[in-house]
């Protein structure tokens, strides 16, 4: 099995999923006063920018074409 076509398929799948599945970001905010520590954790779910998905899909297509062309 050749590596480049497999990498191309993987990039295509990741590119397609980047349009659908959100990525979560966690932030911890804290204040220490003496021996007391107050913390607050926030979580945001955002989708990746569309340019990331386009680049992943383009890289997948390119590696598929190059990988299958070497035969």
C-alpha positions in Angstrom: 0.0 0.0 0.0 1.4 3.4 -0.9 1.6 6.1 1.7 0.8 9.2 -0.5 -2.7 8.1 -1.6 -3.6 7.1 2.0 -2.4 10.5 3.2 -4.5 12.1 0.5 -7.7 10.2 1.6 -6.9 11.2 5.2 -6.6 14.9 4.3 -9.8 14.8 2.3 -11.7 13.3 5.3 -10.2 15.8 7.7 -11.0 18.7 5.3 -14.6 17.6 5.0 -14.9 17.2 8.8 -13.5 20.6 9.4 -16.6 22.2 7.9 -18.9 20.2 10.2 -17.4 19.4 13.6 -16.7 22.3 16.0 -13.4 22.4 18.0 -13.7 23.3 21.7 -11.4 25.8 23.4 -11.1 25.9 27.2 -9.8 28.9 29.1 -9.1 29.1 32.8 -9.4 32.4 34.6 -8.2 32.7 38.2 -7.5 35.1 41.0 -5.5 34.4 44.1 -6.2 36.4 47.2 -4.1 35.2 50.1 -4.8 31.5 50.6 -8.0 31.7 48.6 -8.0 31.0 44.9 -11.1 31.6 42.7 -11.2 30.1 39.3 -13.6 30.1 36.4 -13.4 27.8 33.4 -15.0 28.8 30.1 -15.5 26.6 27.1 -16.2 27.8 23.6 -17.0 25.7 20.6 -16.1 27.1 17.2 -15.8 25.8 13.7 -12.4 26.2 11.9 -12.2 28.9 9.3 -13.3 27.7 5.8 -9.8 28.4 4.5 -8.4 25.5 6.6 -10.9 23.1 5.1 -10.1 24.2 1.6 -6.4 23.8 2.2 -6.8 20.4 3.7 -9.0 19.2 0.8 -6.6 20.8 -1.8 -3.7 19.0 -0.2 -5.6 15.7 -0.2 -6.4 16.0 -3.9 -2.9 17.0 -4.7 -1.4 14.1 -2.8 -3.9 11.7 -4.3 -3.0 12.8 -7.9 0.7 12.7 -7.2 0.5 9.3 -5.4 -1.6 7.7 -8.1 0.5 9.2 -10.9 3.7 7.5 -9.9 2.4 4.1 -11.0 
